[in-house]
Amino acid sequence: MKELPITEFDMQTLPQFIQLAKAILPFMEFNTQQTLSPLLRAYEFSCTMNYYSRPAVSYTHLTL
């Protein structure tokens, strides 16, 4: 099976069901595409905002 091209950022910020929905969107009827596309984009934006609003992980307390 062919791997879907996906960025590291998408893997960190988006759930798999959104990645799947984005992949099958072009194969849906046009009216369905028009309805789902803005919803998917809004959810993507929400996930991105959540990703950047999390506190940054600090590794300065670790010693080698």
Secondary structure as UniProt FT lines:
FT   HELIX           8..13
FT   HELIX           16..24
FT   HELIX           25..27
FT   HELIX           30..53
FT   TURN            60..61
//
